[in-house]
Amino acid sequence: MLWDTYAWVEFLNNSDVGVEVAKTLEVEPPQTAMASISELSSWALKNGKDPQAILKVVKDGSQLMEFTNGIAGLAGQIHNENKSHTKGFGMVDSMIYATALANSLKIVTGDPHFEGKRDVVFIGPKNKP
């Protein structure tokens, strides 16, 4: 399963949703899209956390998935298809989702942008702000 940035943030915060995310470890070890590394670095800085320490946890605790030319093209297609009907569905969401689909992985998230999409394991409250 590919943990998106939302799942990692909840896991790192050890929130109730993070505990739910951790239960997926019983199924298989997590994988992480390279696009999430950028988002997690930004999140760490915004929240006064050490980005290197956060990224070490992620890198040591998961398999990083390459961002290839094929995934980049798929991300562009996904973004184009979703930006008009899913408010806030950005390119990074597209890159993460494309990484999951290209590698035949389910994506673990609570991000409402992914609600109702195929191959998504939705965790936590469904319309969390």
C-alpha positions as CSV (number, residue, x, y, z in Angstrom):
1,M,0.0,0.0,0.0
2,L,1.1,3.5,-0.8
3,W,0.7,5.9,2.1
4,D,0.0,9.4,0.8
5,T,1.1,12.5,2.7
6,Y,-2.1,12.7,4.7
7,A,-1.5,9.2,6.0
8,W,2.1,10.0,6.9
9,V,1.2,13.2,8.7
10,E,-1.5,11.4,10.8
11,F,1.0,8.5,11.5
12,L,3.8,10.9,12.5
13,N,1.4,12.9,14.8
14,N,0.2,9.6,16.4
15,S,-3.4,10.8,16.0
16,D,-6.4,8.5,16.2
17,V,-6.3,8.4,12.4
18,G,-2.6,7.7,12.6
19,V,-3.3,4.7,14.7
20,E,-5.7,3.5,12.0
21,V,-3.0,4.1,9.4
22,A,-0.5,2.0,11.5
23,K,-2.9,-0.9,11.4
24,T,-2.2,-1.2,7.6
25,L,1.3,-2.3,8.7
26,E,-0.3,-5.6,9.6
27,V,-1.2,-6.1,5.9
28,E,2.1,-4.9,4.3
29,P,4.9,-2.4,4.7
30,P,4.2,1.1,3.4
31,Q,5.4,2.5,0.2
32,T,5.8,6.3,-0.4
33,A,5.6,8.4,-3.6
34,M,8.5,10.8,-4.1
35,A,6.0,13.6,-4.3
36,S,5.1,13.0,-0.7
37,I,8.7,13.6,0.3
38,S,8.4,17.2,-0.9
39,E,5.0,17.7,0.9
40,L,6.3,16.2,4.1
41,S,9.4,18.4,4.1
42,S,7.1,21.5,3.7
43,W,4.8,20.2,6.4
44,A,7.7,19.7,8.8
45,L,9.0,23.2,8.3
46,K,5.5,24.7,8.6
47,N,4.9,22.9,11.9
48,G,8.3,23.6,13.5
49,K,9.6,20.0,13.1
50,D,13.0,18.9,11.8
51,P,12.4,18.0,8.2
52,Q,15.5,15.7,8.1
53,A,14.2,13.7,11.1
54,I,10.7,13.4,9.6
55,L,12.1,12.3,6.2
56,K,14.4,9.8,7.9
57,V,11.4,8.1,9.6
58,V,9.6,8.0,6.2
59,K,12.7,6.7,4.3
60,D,13.6,4.1,6.9
61,G,10.0,3.0,7.4
62,S,8.9,2.6,3.8
63,Q,9.9,1.9,0.2
64,L,10.3,5.0,-1.9
65,M,8.7,4.7,-5.3
66,E,10.4,6.3,-8.3
67,F,8.8,9.1,-10.2
68,T,9.3,8.0,-13.8
69,N,8.5,9.6,-17.1
70,G,5.5,7.2,-17.4
71,I,4.2,8.2,-14.0
72,A,4.7,11.9,-14.9
73,G,2.6,11.5,-18.0
74,L,-0.1,9.6,-16.1
75,A,-0.1,12.4,-13.5
76,G,-0.8,15.0,-16.1
77,Q,-3.7,13.0,-17.4
78,I,-5.1,12.4,-13.9
79,H,-4.7,16.1,-13.1
80,N,-6.5,17.2,-16.3
81,E,-9.3,14.7,-15.7
82,N,-9.9,15.7,-12.1
83,K,-9.1,19.4,-11.7
84,S,-12.4,20.6,-13.0
85,H,-14.7,18.4,-10.9
86,T,-12.6,17.9,-7.7
87,K,-11.9,21.2,-6.1
88,G,-8.3,21.5,-4.9
89,F,-7.1,18.4,-6.7
90,G,-3.6,19.5,-7.5
91,M,-0.7,18.2,-9.4
92,V,0.9,16.7,-6.3
93,D,-2.2,14.7,-5.6
94,S,-2.1,13.6,-9.2
95,M,1.6,12.6,-8.9
96,I,0.9,10.5,-5.8
97,Y,-2.2,8.9,-7.3
98,A,-0.3,8.1,-10.5
99,T,2.5,6.5,-8.6
100,A,0.0,4.3,-6.8
101,L,-1.8,3.3,-10.0
102,A,1.3,2.8,-12.1
103,N,2.7,0.4,-9.4
104,S,-0.7,-1.4,-8.9
105,L,-0.9,-0.2,-5.3
106,K,-3.8,0.8,-3.2
107,I,-3.4,4.3,-1.7
108,V,-4.0,4.9,2.0
109,T,-5.4,8.3,2.6
110,G,-8.0,10.4,4.4
111,D,-7.6,13.3,1.9
112,P,-11.1,14.1,0.6
113,H,-9.6,14.7,-2.9
114,F,-9.3,10.9,-3.2
115,E,-12.7,10.0,-1.9
116,G,-14.6,7.7,-4.3
117,K,-11.6,7.0,-6.5
118,R,-10.6,3.5,-7.3
119,D,-7.9,1.6,-5.4
120,V,-8.2,4.0,-2.4
121,V,-8.3,2.8,1.2
122,F,-10.0,5.7,2.9
123,I,-9.1,6.3,6.6
124,G,-10.4,8.6,9.2
125,P,-13.2,11.1,9.1
126,K,-14.5,11.6,5.6
127,N,-14.6,15.3,5.3
128,K,-11.9,16.4,7.7
129,P,-11.0,20.0,7.1
